[in-house]
Amino acid sequence: MKIRVGFGYDVHALVPDRELWIGGIKIEHTLGLLGHSDADVLIHAICDALLGAANMRDIGFHFPDTAGEYKNIDSKILLRDTMKLIRNAGYELGNIDATIAAERPKLNPHIPEMKQILAKVMQVDADDISIKATTTEKLGFTGRQEGIAAYATVLIQK
């Protein structure tokens, strides 16, 4: 059995007049994340971690923000397609450990639903997905509520 580890990071600015999508669910908030797609930072970090673990470059290589077909796309589609890529290369998910850094809104109440949605999209057990949320104690761009960041580590196996 071949085991590989990948790490992903993503960040998007918070802006008015955009929906806030994190972990595949819409979260009510006064601001949303700016991006070419729906700007789901958690899904983007997970995609990057998966692709990195499989040595398949990154999300921007496979789903470039210069391509019109990805404008405002639901990031769950990108995650589904990323899983197809790694499975076609013979890999399967072992587990995900992810952290979202956001001052507001409070994300902990949404984590169980995020896990269920991501598990369904990825066709894995929700127990293989760990999601945590934290603040940055009002420090940096996330602390000033200028953006939201996400980090993900994945284990894949062949």
DSSP file (Angstrom, degrees, kcal/mol; ACC not computed):
  #  RESIDUE AA STRUCTURE BP1 BP2  ACC     N-H-->O    O-->H-N    N-H-->O    O-->H-N    TCO  KAPPA ALPHA  PHI   PSI    X-CA   Y-CA   Z-CA
    1    1 A M              0   0    0      0, 0.0     2,-0.5     0, 0.0   156,-0.0   0.000 360.0 360.0 360.0 133.4    0.0    0.0    0.0
    2    2 A K        -     0   0    0      2,-0.0   156,-2.4     0, 0.0     2,-0.4  -0.905 360.0-165.1-103.6 125.7    1.3    3.4   -0.9
    3    3 A I  E     -A  157   0A   0     -2,-0.5     2,-0.3   154,-0.2   154,-0.2  -0.926   7.9-179.3-113.9 134.1    0.4    6.3    1.5
    4    4 A R  E     -A  156   0A   0    152,-2.8   152,-2.8    -2,-0.4     2,-0.4  -0.963  14.1-148.3-132.8 150.4    0.7    9.9    0.6
    5    5 A V  E     -A  155   0A   0     -2,-0.3     2,-0.3   150,-0.2   150,-0.2  -0.924  13.8-171.8-117.9 141.8    0.0   13.2    2.5
    6    6 A G  E     -A  154   0A   0    148,-2.2   148,-2.6    -2,-0.4     2,-0.4  -0.963   8.9-154.9-133.0 152.7   -1.1   16.5    1.0
    7    7 A F  E     -A  153   0A   0     -2,-0.3     2,-0.3   146,-0.2   146,-0.2  -0.984  12.0-174.5-127.1 136.7   -1.6   20.0    2.3
    8    8 A G  E     -A  152   0A   0    144,-3.2   144,-2.6    -2,-0.4     2,-0.3  -0.967   5.2-177.2-132.5 150.1   -3.9   22.7    1.0
    9    9 A Y  E     +A  151   0A   0     -2,-0.3     2,-0.3   142,-0.2   142,-0.2  -0.996   5.9 171.7-142.4 141.2   -4.5   26.3    1.8
   10   10 A D  E     -A  150   0A   0    140,-2.1   140,-2.5    -2,-0.3     2,-0.3  -0.992   6.4-175.4-149.2 153.8   -7.0   28.8    0.4
   11   11 A V  E     -A  149   0A   0     -2,-0.3     2,-0.3   138,-0.2   138,-0.2  -0.994   1.0-177.6-147.3 142.7   -8.1   32.4    1.3
   12   12 A H  E     -A  148   0A   0    136,-2.0   136,-2.2    -2,-0.3     2,-0.2  -0.993  29.4-111.3-140.8 148.9  -10.8   34.7   -0.1
   13   13 A A  E     -A  147   0A   0     21,-0.4    21,-2.8    -2,-0.3     2,-0.4  -0.507  28.0-123.2 -76.9 143.9  -11.7   38.2    0.7
   14   14 A L  E     +D   33   0B   0    132,-2.5    19,-0.2    19,-0.2    -1,-0.1  -0.768  41.5 166.4 -85.8 130.9  -15.0   39.0    2.4
   15   15 A V  E >   -D   32   0B   0     17,-3.2    17,-3.0    -2,-0.4     3,-0.5  -0.953  35.9-100.4-141.5 158.2  -17.2   41.4    0.4
   16   16 A P  T 3  S+     0   0    0      0, 0.0    15,-0.1     0, 0.0     3,-0.1  -0.336  97.9  33.7 -73.0 163.8  -20.7   42.7    0.3
   17   17 A D  T 3  S+     0   0    0     13,-0.4     2,-0.3     1,-0.2    14,-0.1   0.761  94.0 104.8  64.3  29.7  -23.3   41.4   -2.2
   18   18 A R  S <  S-     0   0    0     -3,-0.5    -1,-0.2    12,-0.2     2,-0.2  -0.989  70.7-116.8-134.0 146.9  -21.9   37.8   -2.3
   19   19 A E        -     0   0    0     -2,-0.3    14,-0.9    13,-0.1     2,-0.7  -0.507  27.5-124.8 -76.1 151.3  -23.3   34.6   -0.8
   20   20 A L  E     +E   27   0C   0      7,-0.5     7,-3.1    12,-0.3     2,-0.5  -0.883  32.0 177.2-102.8 110.7  -21.1   32.9    1.8
   21   21 A W  E     +E   26   0C   0     -2,-0.7    20,-0.4    17,-0.5     2,-0.4  -0.963   6.3 162.9-114.2 122.0  -20.4   29.2    0.9
   22   22 A I  E >   -E   25   0C   0      3,-2.2     3,-1.3    -2,-0.5    18,-0.1  -0.989  68.9  -0.9-139.7 129.5  -18.2   27.2    3.2
   23   23 A G  T 3  S-     0   0    0     -2,-0.4    95,-0.3     1,-0.3    94,-0.2   0.789 128.9 -58.8  64.8  27.5  -17.9   23.4    3.2
   24   24 A G  T 3  S+     0   0    0      1,-0.2     2,-0.3    93,-0.1    -1,-0.3   0.507 116.2 101.0  82.6   4.2  -20.5   23.1    0.5
   25   25 A I  E <  S-E   22   0C   0     -3,-1.3    -3,-2.2     2,-0.0     2,-0.5  -0.920  72.6-119.1-123.6 151.0  -23.3   24.9    2.5
   26   26 A K  E     -E   21   0C   0     -2,-0.3     2,-0.5    -5,-0.2    -5,-0.2  -0.742  29.5-161.7 -86.1 128.8  -24.7   28.4    2.3
   27   27 A I  E     -E   20   0C   0     -7,-3.1    -7,-0.5    -2,-0.5     2,-0.3  -0.946  21.2-118.7-116.2 128.6  -24.2   30.3    5.5
   28   28 A E        +     0   0    0     -2,-0.5     2,-0.3    -9,-0.1    -9,-0.0  -0.482  55.0 136.7 -66.8 125.9  -26.2   33.3    6.4
   29   29 A H        -     0   0    0     -2,-0.3    -9,-0.1    76,-0.1    -2,-0.0  -0.971  63.5-114.3-163.4 159.4  -23.9   36.3    6.8
   30   30 A T  S    S+     0   0    0     -2,-0.3   -13,-0.4   -11,-0.1     2,-0.3   0.683 101.1  42.8 -74.9 -17.2  -23.8   40.0    5.8
   31   31 A L        -     0   0    0    -15,-0.1     2,-0.3   -14,-0.1   -11,-0.1  -0.874  66.9-160.7-126.6 159.1  -20.7   39.3    3.7
   32   32 A G  E     -D   15   0B   0    -17,-3.0   -17,-3.2    -2,-0.3     2,-0.4  -0.784  31.6 -89.7-129.3 176.9  -19.7   36.6    1.2
   33   33 A L  E     -D   14   0B   0    -14,-0.9     2,-0.4     5,-0.3   -19,-0.2  -0.754  34.1-132.0 -96.5 135.5  -16.4   35.5   -0.3
   34   34 A L        +     0   0    0    -21,-2.8   -21,-0.4    -2,-0.4     2,-0.3  -0.681  48.7 120.7 -85.8 130.5  -15.0   37.0   -3.5
   35   35 A G  S    S-     0   0    0     -2,-0.4    37,-0.1     2,-0.2   -23,-0.0  -0.974  71.1-100.4-175.9 168.7  -13.8   34.6   -6.1
   36   36 A H  S    S+     0   0    0     -2,-0.3    36,-4.1    35,-0.1    37,-0.2   0.875 113.5  30.4 -67.7 -38.9  -14.2   33.3   -9.7
   37   37 A S  S    S-     0   0    0     34,-0.3    -2,-0.2    35,-0.2    37,-0.2   0.062 126.4 -64.8 -94.0-151.0  -16.2   30.4   -8.4
   38   38 A D        -     0   0    0     35,-1.6   -17,-0.5    -4,-0.1    -5,-0.3   0.500  68.4-127.6 -78.9  -2.0  -18.5   30.4   -5.4
   39   39 A A        +     0   0    0      1,-0.2     2,-1.3    34,-0.2     3,-0.1   0.811  39.8 175.2  64.4  35.5  -15.2   30.9   -3.4
   40   40 A D     >  -     0   0    0      1,-0.2     4,-2.4   -18,-0.1    -1,-0.2  -0.602  11.6-168.0 -74.8  97.8  -15.7   28.0   -1.0
   41   41 A V  H  > S+     0   0    0     -2,-1.3     4,-2.2   -20,-0.4    -1,-0.2   0.841  80.9  52.5 -60.6 -36.4  -12.4   28.3    0.9
   42   42 A L  H  > S+     0   0    0      2,-0.2     4,-2.3     1,-0.2    -1,-0.2   0.954 111.6  44.2 -67.3 -49.0  -12.7   24.9    2.6
   43   43 A I  H  > S+     0   0    0      1,-0.2     4,-2.7     2,-0.2    -2,-0.2   0.904 113.2  52.5 -61.9 -40.4  -13.5   22.9   -0.5
   44   44 A H  H  X S+     0   0    0     -4,-2.4     4,-2.3     1,-0.2    -1,-0.2   0.907 109.5  48.6 -63.9 -40.9  -10.7   24.7   -2.4
   45   45 A A  H  X S+     0   0    0     -4,-2.2     4,-2.2    -5,-0.2    -1,-0.2   0.901 112.2  49.4 -64.7 -40.2   -8.2   23.9    0.4
   46   46 A I  H  X S+     0   0    0     -4,-2.3     4,-2.6     2,-0.2    -2,-0.2   0.922 110.0  50.7 -65.0 -44.0   -9.3   20.2    0.3
   47   47 A C  H  X S+     0   0    0     -4,-2.7     4,-2.8     1,-0.2     5,-0.3   0.930 111.0  48.7 -58.8 -46.1   -9.0   20.0   -3.5
   48   48 A D  H  X S+     0   0    0     -4,-2.3     4,-2.5     1,-0.2   -41,-0.2   0.897 111.5  49.8 -61.9 -40.1   -5.5   21.4   -3.3
   49   49 A A  H  X S+     0   0    0     -4,-2.2     4,-2.4     2,-0.2    -2,-0.2   0.922 112.7  46.9 -65.0 -43.8   -4.5   19.0   -0.6
   50   50 A L  H  X S+     0   0    0     -4,-2.6     4,-1.7     2,-0.2    -2,-0.2   0.938 115.2  45.0 -62.6 -48.1   -5.9   16.0   -2.6
   51   51 A L  H  <>S+     0   0    0     -4,-2.8     5,-3.2     1,-0.2     6,-0.2   0.895 113.4  50.7 -65.3 -39.9   -4.2   17.0   -5.8
   52   52 A G  H ><5S+     0   0    0     -4,-2.5     3,-1.4    -5,-0.3    -1,-0.2   0.909 107.6  52.7 -63.8 -42.2   -0.9   17.8   -4.0
   53   53 A A  H 3<5S+     0   0    0     -4,-2.4    -1,-0.2     1,-0.3    -2,-0.2   0.866 112.0  45.9 -61.7 -35.7   -0.9   14.4   -2.3
   54   54 A A  T 3<5S-     0   0    0     -4,-1.7    -1,-0.3    -5,-0.2    -2,-0.2   0.387 114.3-118.5 -86.8   3.4   -1.4   12.7   -5.7
   55   55 A N  T < 5S+     0   0    0     -3,-1.4    -3,-0.2    -4,-0.2    -2,-0.1   0.917  74.5 132.3  57.3  46.2    1.3   14.9   -7.2
   56   56 A M      < -     0   0    0     -5,-3.2     2,-0.2     1,-0.4    -4,-0.2  -0.109  66.4-117.8-119.3  33.1   -1.3   16.3   -9.7
   57   57 A R        -     0   0    0     -6,-0.2    -1,-0.4    -5,-0.2     2,-0.2  -0.454  50.7 -56.2  69.2-131.4   -0.5   20.0   -9.2
   58   58 A D    >>  -     0   0    0     -2,-0.2     4,-1.6    -7,-0.1     3,-0.6  -0.823  46.2 -89.3-144.4 177.7   -3.3   22.2   -7.8
   59   59 A I  H 3> S+     0   0    0     -2,-0.2     4,-2.9     1,-0.2    -1,-0.0   0.849 120.2  56.5 -61.4 -37.6   -6.8   23.4   -8.2
   60   60 A G  H 34 S+     0   0    0      1,-0.2    -1,-0.2     2,-0.2     5,-0.1   0.803 105.3  52.6 -66.5 -28.9   -5.8   26.4  -10.4
   61   61 A F  H <4 S+     0   0    0     -3,-0.6    -1,-0.2     2,-0.1    -2,-0.2   0.921 119.3  33.1 -69.8 -45.3   -4.1   24.0  -12.9
   62   62 A H  H  < S+     0   0    0     -4,-1.6    -2,-0.2     1,-0.2    -3,-0.1   0.800 134.8  25.5 -83.1 -30.5   -7.2   21.8  -13.3
   63   63 A F  S  < S-     0   0    0     -4,-2.9    -1,-0.2    -5,-0.2    -2,-0.1  -0.589  84.9-162.7-133.9  69.9   -9.9   24.4  -12.9
   64   64 A P    >   -     0   0    0      0, 0.0     3,-1.6     0, 0.0     6,-0.2  -0.211  22.9-135.6 -64.5 142.7   -8.3   27.7  -14.0
   65   65 A D  T 3  S+     0   0    0      1,-0.3    -5,-0.0    -5,-0.1   -30,-0.0   0.446 103.8  67.4 -75.7   2.4  -10.0   31.0  -12.9
   66   66 A T  T 3  S+     0   0    0      5,-0.0     2,-0.6     3,-0.0    -1,-0.3   0.502  81.2  93.1 -93.2  -7.1   -9.4   32.2  -16.5
   67   67 A A    X   -     0   0    0     -3,-1.6     3,-1.8     1,-0.1     4,-0.2  -0.779  68.7-148.4 -93.3 123.3  -11.9   29.6  -17.9
   68   68 A G  G >  S+     0   0    0     -2,-0.6     3,-1.6     1,-0.3    -1,-0.1   0.773  92.5  71.0 -58.6 -28.8  -15.4   30.9  -18.3
   69   69 A E  G 3  S+     0   0    0      1,-0.3    -1,-0.3     3,-0.0    -4,-0.1   0.707  99.2  49.0 -64.7 -18.2  -16.9   27.4  -17.6
   70   70 A Y  G X  S+     0   0    0     -3,-1.8     3,-1.8    -6,-0.2     2,-0.3   0.396  77.3 127.0-101.5   2.5  -15.8   27.8  -13.9
   71   71 A K  T <  S-     0   0    0     -3,-1.6   -34,-0.3     1,-0.3   -35,-0.1  -0.459  93.2 -12.0 -63.7 122.7  -17.3   31.3  -13.4
   72   72 A N  T 3  S+     0   0    0    -36,-4.1    -1,-0.3    -2,-0.3   -35,-0.2   0.662  96.4 165.7  60.3  19.7  -19.6   31.1  -10.3
   73   73 A I    <   -     0   0    0     -3,-1.8   -35,-1.6   -37,-0.2     2,-0.5  -0.323  46.5-106.0 -67.1 147.6  -19.3   27.3  -10.3
   74   74 A D    >>  -     0   0    0    -37,-0.2     3,-1.9     1,-0.2     4,-0.8  -0.633  25.4-140.7 -70.2 120.7  -20.5   25.4   -7.3
   75   75 A S  H 3> S+     0   0    0     -2,-0.5     4,-2.3     1,-0.3     5,-0.2   0.692  96.9  73.5 -63.8 -17.9  -17.2   24.2   -5.7
   76   76 A K  H 3> S+     0   0    0      1,-0.2     4,-2.5     2,-0.2    -1,-0.3   0.853  94.4  54.2 -62.0 -31.8  -18.9   20.8   -4.8
   77   77 A I  H <> S+     0   0    0     -3,-1.9     4,-2.5     2,-0.2    -1,-0.2   0.903 107.0  49.8 -66.6 -41.0  -18.5   20.1   -8.6
   78   78 A L  H  X S+     0   0    0     -4,-0.8     4,-2.1     2,-0.2    -2,-0.2   0.897 111.7  48.7 -63.6 -39.9  -14.8   20.9   -8.4
   79   79 A L  H  X S+     0   0    0     -4,-2.3     4,-2.4     2,-0.2    -2,-0.2   0.922 110.7  50.0 -66.1 -44.5  -14.5   18.6   -5.4
   80   80 A R  H  X S+     0   0    0     -4,-2.5     4,-1.8     1,-0.2    -2,-0.2   0.931 113.5  46.2 -57.6 -46.2  -16.4   15.8   -7.1
   81   81 A D  H  X S+     0   0    0     -4,-2.5     4,-2.0     1,-0.2    -1,-0.2   0.831 109.3  54.7 -69.9 -31.9  -14.1   16.1  -10.2
   82   82 A T  H  X S+     0   0    0     -4,-2.1     4,-2.4     2,-0.2     5,-0.2   0.910 106.9  51.0 -65.1 -41.7  -11.0   16.2   -8.0
   83   83 A M  H  X S+     0   0    0     -4,-2.4     4,-2.4     1,-0.2    -2,-0.2   0.884 108.1  52.7 -63.1 -37.4  -12.0   12.9   -6.5
   84   84 A K  H  X S+     0   0    0     -4,-1.8     4,-2.6     2,-0.2    -1,-0.2   0.921 108.5  51.3 -62.1 -42.7  -12.5   11.5  -10.0
   85   85 A L  H  X S+     0   0    0     -4,-2.0     4,-1.0     1,-0.2    -2,-0.2   0.935 113.5  42.1 -60.6 -48.2   -9.0   12.6  -10.9
   86   86 A I  H  <>S+     0   0    0     -4,-2.4     5,-2.7     1,-0.2    -1,-0.2   0.873 114.9  50.8 -72.2 -33.2   -7.3   11.0   -7.9
   87   87 A R  H ><5S+     0   0    0     -4,-2.4     3,-1.9    -5,-0.2    -1,-0.2   0.898 106.1  55.3 -68.3 -38.5   -9.4    7.8   -8.2
   88   88 A N  H 3<5S+     0   0    0     -4,-2.6    -1,-0.2     1,-0.3    -2,-0.2   0.779 105.3  54.1 -63.1 -24.8   -8.5    7.5  -11.8
   89   89 A A  T 3<5S-     0   0    0     -4,-1.0    -1,-0.3    -5,-0.2    -2,-0.2   0.387 127.9-102.1 -88.3   2.9   -4.8    7.6  -10.7
   90   90 A G  T < 5S+     0   0    0     -3,-1.9     2,-0.2     1,-0.3    -3,-0.2   0.566  79.1 129.1  93.2   9.8   -5.6    4.7   -8.3
   91   91 A Y      < -     0   0    0     -5,-2.7     2,-0.3    -6,-0.1    -1,-0.3  -0.658  35.6-167.8-100.8 154.9   -5.9    6.7   -5.0
   92   92 A E  E     -B  157   0A   0     65,-2.2    65,-2.6    -2,-0.2     2,-0.2  -0.979  32.5 -98.9-134.6 150.0   -8.5    6.6   -2.4
   93   93 A L  E     -B  156   0A   0     -2,-0.3    63,-0.3    63,-0.2     3,-0.1  -0.440  29.5-179.6 -68.4 135.2   -9.1    9.0    0.5
   94   94 A G  E     -     0   0A   0     61,-3.8     2,-0.3     1,-0.4    62,-0.2   0.835  64.3 -43.7 -91.3 -61.6   -7.8    7.9    3.9
   95   95 A N  E     -B  155   0A   0     60,-1.1    60,-2.4     2,-0.0     2,-0.4  -0.985  44.1-133.5-162.9 167.2   -8.9   11.0    5.9
   96   96 A I  E     -Bc 154 129A   0     32,-2.5    34,-2.3    -2,-0.3     2,-0.4  -0.981   9.8-171.4-125.4 137.5   -9.1   14.8    5.9
   97   97 A D  E     +Bc 153 130A   0     56,-2.8    56,-2.5    -2,-0.4     2,-0.3  -0.965  22.7 172.5-126.8 114.6   -8.2   17.1    8.7
   98   98 A A  E     -Bc 152 131A   0     32,-2.7    34,-2.1    -2,-0.4     2,-0.4  -0.903  20.0-163.3-128.5 150.7   -9.2   20.7    8.0
   99   99 A T  E     -Bc 151 132A   0     52,-2.6    52,-2.9    -2,-0.3     2,-0.5  -1.000   6.2-156.7-133.8 133.9   -9.4   24.0    9.8
  100  100 A I  E     -Bc 150 133A   0     32,-2.5    34,-2.6    -2,-0.4     2,-0.6  -0.935   8.4-154.3-107.4 130.9  -11.3   27.2    8.9
  101  101 A A  E     +Bc 149 134A   0     48,-3.1    48,-2.0    -2,-0.5     2,-0.3  -0.920  34.6 139.4-108.5 112.1  -10.0   30.5   10.2
  102  102 A A        -     0   0    0     32,-2.6     5,-0.2    -2,-0.6    46,-0.1  -0.978  44.1-154.8-152.8 135.4  -12.8   33.1   10.5
  103  103 A E  S    S+     0   0    0     39,-0.7    -1,-0.1     1,-0.3    40,-0.1   0.915  78.8  50.0 -74.0 -44.8  -13.7   35.7   13.1
  104  104 A R  S    S+     0   0    0     38,-0.2    -1,-0.3     2,-0.1     2,-0.1  -0.973  87.5  37.4-146.8 152.2  -17.3   35.7   12.0
  105  105 A P  S    S-     0   0    0      0, 0.0     2,-0.4     0, 0.0    -1,-0.1   0.654  83.9-116.4 -74.7 168.2  -19.7   34.1   11.4
  106  106 A K        -     0   0    0      1,-0.1     4,-0.1    -2,-0.1    -2,-0.1  -0.581  32.8-174.6 -69.8 126.0  -19.4   31.4   14.0
  107  107 A L    >>  +     0   0    0     -2,-0.4     3,-2.1    -5,-0.2     4,-0.7   0.662  58.1  89.5-102.2 -19.4  -19.0   28.2   12.1
  108  108 A N  G >4 S+     0   0    0      1,-0.3     3,-1.0     2,-0.2    -1,-0.1   0.848  85.0  56.6 -51.7 -40.1  -19.0   25.4   14.7
  109  109 A P  G 34 S+     0   0    0      0, 0.0    -1,-0.3     0, 0.0     4,-0.3   0.750 108.7  49.4 -64.4 -19.0  -22.8   25.0   14.5
  110  110 A H  G <> S+     0   0    0     -3,-2.1     4,-2.3     1,-0.2     3,-0.3   0.559  84.4  90.8 -94.3 -10.2  -22.5   24.3   10.7
  111  111 A I  H <X S+     0   0    0     -3,-1.0     4,-2.6    -4,-0.7     5,-0.2   0.886  81.6  54.0 -61.3 -43.7  -19.7   21.7   10.9
  112  112 A P  H  > S+     0   0    0      0, 0.0     4,-1.9     0, 0.0    -1,-0.2   0.915 112.2  45.5 -57.8 -40.9  -21.9   18.5   11.1
  113  113 A E  H  > S+     0   0    0     -4,-0.3     4,-2.5    -3,-0.3     5,-0.2   0.906 110.9  53.3 -68.1 -40.0  -23.8   19.6    8.0
  114  114 A M  H  X S+     0   0    0     -4,-2.3     4,-2.9     1,-0.2     5,-0.3   0.937 108.6  50.3 -56.9 -47.3  -20.5   20.4    6.2
  115  115 A K  H  X S+     0   0    0     -4,-2.6     4,-2.4     1,-0.2    -1,-0.2   0.910 111.4  47.7 -59.2 -43.9  -19.2   17.0    7.0
  116  116 A Q  H  X S+     0   0    0     -4,-1.9     4,-2.1    -5,-0.2    -1,-0.2   0.919 113.9  46.5 -64.6 -44.0  -22.3   15.2    5.7
  117  117 A I  H  X S+     0   0    0     -4,-2.5     4,-2.4     2,-0.2    -2,-0.2   0.940 114.5  46.4 -64.0 -48.0  -22.3   17.3    2.4
  118  118 A L  H  X S+     0   0    0     -4,-2.9     4,-2.6   -95,-0.3     5,-0.2   0.905 111.4  52.2 -63.5 -41.4  -18.6   16.8    1.8
  119  119 A A  H  X>S+     0   0    0     -4,-2.4     5,-2.1    -5,-0.3     4,-1.2   0.905 110.7  48.3 -60.4 -41.9  -18.9   13.0    2.5
  120  120 A K  H  <5S+     0   0    0     -4,-2.1     3,-0.3     2,-0.2    -2,-0.2   0.935 113.6  46.0 -64.4 -46.7  -21.8   12.7    0.1
  121  121 A V  H  <5S+     0   0    0     -4,-2.4    -2,-0.2     1,-0.2    -1,-0.2   0.894 119.7  40.4 -62.9 -40.6  -19.9   14.6   -2.7
  122  122 A M  H  <5S-     0   0    0     -4,-2.6    -1,-0.2    -5,-0.2    -2,-0.2   0.565 105.2-128.0 -86.6  -9.4  -16.7   12.7   -2.2
  123  123 A Q  T  <5 +     0   0    0     -4,-1.2     2,-0.3    -3,-0.3    -3,-0.2   0.943  68.1 119.6  57.2  51.9  -18.5    9.3   -1.7
  124  124 A V  S   <S-     0   0    0     -5,-2.1     2,-0.3    -6,-0.1    -1,-0.2  -0.823  73.4 -82.8-132.8 172.6  -16.6    8.7    1.6
  125  125 A D    >   -     0   0    0     -2,-0.3     3,-2.3     1,-0.1     4,-0.1  -0.630  31.6-132.3 -78.4 135.3  -17.6    8.1    5.2
  126  126 A A  G >  S+     0   0    0     -2,-0.3     3,-1.6     1,-0.3    -1,-0.1   0.765 105.8  69.1 -58.9 -25.1  -18.3   11.4    7.2
  127  127 A D  G 3  S+     0   0    0      1,-0.3    -1,-0.3     3,-0.0    -2,-0.0   0.657  89.9  62.9 -68.3 -14.9  -16.1    9.9    9.9
  128  128 A D  G <  S+     0   0    0     -3,-2.3   -32,-2.5   -33,-0.1     2,-0.5   0.409  93.6  76.0 -87.1   1.4  -13.1   10.3    7.6
  129  129 A I  E <   -c   96   0A   0     -3,-1.6     2,-0.5   -34,-0.2   -32,-0.2  -0.958  58.3-174.9-121.2 118.0  -13.6   14.1    7.5
  130  130 A S  E     -c   97   0A   0    -34,-2.3   -32,-2.7    -2,-0.5     2,-0.4  -0.951   6.0-178.7-110.1 126.8  -12.5   16.3   10.4
  131  131 A I  E     -c   98   0A   0     -2,-0.5     2,-0.3   -34,-0.2   -32,-0.2  -0.992   0.7-179.7-126.9 130.5  -13.4   20.0   10.3
  132  132 A K  E     -c   99   0A   0    -34,-2.1   -32,-2.5    -2,-0.4     2,-0.4  -0.911  11.9-152.4-124.4 154.4  -12.5   22.5   12.9
  133  133 A A  E     +c  100   0A   0     -2,-0.3     2,-0.3   -34,-0.2   -32,-0.2  -0.981  19.7 165.6-127.7 142.1  -13.2   26.3   13.1
  134  134 A T  E     -c  101   0A   0    -34,-2.6   -32,-2.6    -2,-0.4     2,-0.2  -0.950  27.6-131.0-145.1 163.7  -11.1   28.9   14.9
  135  135 A T        -     0   0    0     -2,-0.3   -32,-0.1   -34,-0.2     8,-0.1  -0.600  20.6-129.2-102.3 175.1  -10.7   32.6   15.1
  136  136 A T    >   -     0   0    0     -2,-0.2     3,-1.8     3,-0.1     7,-0.2   0.007  50.9-104.9-111.8  26.6   -7.3   34.4   14.9
  137  137 A E  T 3  S-     0   0    0      1,-0.3     3,-0.1     5,-0.1     6,-0.1   0.872  74.8 -58.0  53.9  41.2   -8.1   36.3   18.1
  138  138 A K  T 3  S+     0   0    0      1,-0.2     2,-0.3     4,-0.1    -1,-0.3   0.636 107.8 132.0  66.0  17.1   -8.7   39.5   16.0
  139  139 A L    <>  -     0   0    0     -3,-1.8     4,-1.6     4,-0.1    -1,-0.2  -0.749  55.7  -5.6 -99.4 147.3   -5.2   39.3   14.5
  140  140 A G  H  > S-     0   0    0     -2,-0.3     4,-1.9     2,-0.2     5,-0.2  -0.024 109.7 -42.1  69.8-172.1   -4.4   39.6   10.8
  141  141 A F  H  4>S+     0   0    0      1,-0.2     5,-3.0     2,-0.2     6,-0.8   0.840 140.1  49.4 -63.5 -34.5   -6.8   39.8    7.8
  142  142 A T  H >45S+     0   0    0     -3,-0.2     3,-1.3     3,-0.2   -39,-0.7   0.902 110.1  51.4 -70.9 -38.5   -9.1   37.2    9.2
  143  143 A G  H 3<5S+     0   0    0     -4,-1.6    -2,-0.2     1,-0.3    -1,-0.2   0.830 109.2  49.9 -64.9 -32.5   -9.2   38.9   12.6
  144  144 A R  T 3<5S-     0   0    0     -4,-1.9    -1,-0.3    -5,-0.1    -2,-0.2   0.397 116.4-118.9 -84.2   2.9  -10.1   42.2   10.9
  145  145 A Q  T < 5S+     0   0    0     -3,-1.3    -3,-0.2     2,-0.2    -2,-0.1   0.839  77.8 127.5  60.4  37.4  -12.9   40.3    9.1
  146  146 A E  S   <S-     0   0    0     -5,-3.0  -132,-2.5     1,-0.2     2,-0.3   0.615  77.1 -15.5 -91.3 -17.1  -11.3   41.1    5.7
  147  147 A G  E     -A   13   0A   0     -6,-0.8     2,-0.4  -134,-0.3   -44,-0.3  -0.976  59.7-115.4-169.9 177.0  -11.3   37.4    4.6
  148  148 A I  E     -A   12   0A   0   -136,-2.2  -136,-2.0    -2,-0.3     2,-0.3  -0.985  24.4-162.6-130.5 140.3  -11.6   33.8    5.6
  149  149 A A  E     -AB  11 101A   0    -48,-2.0   -48,-3.1    -2,-0.4     2,-0.3  -0.868   1.9-164.8-121.3 155.8   -8.8   31.2    5.3
  150  150 A A  E     -AB  10 100A   0   -140,-2.5  -140,-2.1    -2,-0.3     2,-0.4  -0.998   2.2-165.0-141.5 145.1   -8.9   27.4    5.3
  151  151 A Y  E     -AB   9  99A   0    -52,-2.9   -52,-2.6    -2,-0.3     2,-0.4  -0.963   9.5-175.7-125.8 142.5   -6.2   24.7    5.7
  152  152 A A  E     -AB   8  98A   0   -144,-2.6  -144,-3.2    -2,-0.4     2,-0.4  -0.996  12.4-169.4-143.4 137.8   -6.5   21.0    4.9
  153  153 A T  E     -AB   7  97A   0    -56,-2.5   -56,-2.8    -2,-0.4     2,-0.3  -0.985  17.5-173.3-119.5 135.3   -4.3   18.0    5.3
  154  154 A V  E     -AB   6  96A   0   -148,-2.6  -148,-2.2    -2,-0.4     2,-0.5  -0.924  18.8-150.0-128.4 154.4   -5.3   14.8    3.6
  155  155 A L  E     -AB   5  95A   0    -60,-2.4   -61,-3.8    -2,-0.3   -60,-1.1  -0.992  20.5-179.4-118.0 128.5   -4.1   11.2    3.6
  156  156 A I  E     -AB   4  93A   0   -152,-2.8  -152,-2.8    -2,-0.5     2,-0.3  -0.904   6.3-161.3-123.7 158.2   -4.6    9.2    0.4
  157  157 A Q  E      AB   3  92A   0    -65,-2.6   -65,-2.2    -2,-0.3  -154,-0.2  -0.982 360.0 360.0-141.1 151.3   -3.6    5.6   -0.3
  158  158 A K              0   0    0   -156,-2.4  -155,-0.1    -2,-0.3    -1,-0.1   0.316 360.0 360.0-119.0 360.0   -3.1    3.4   -3.4
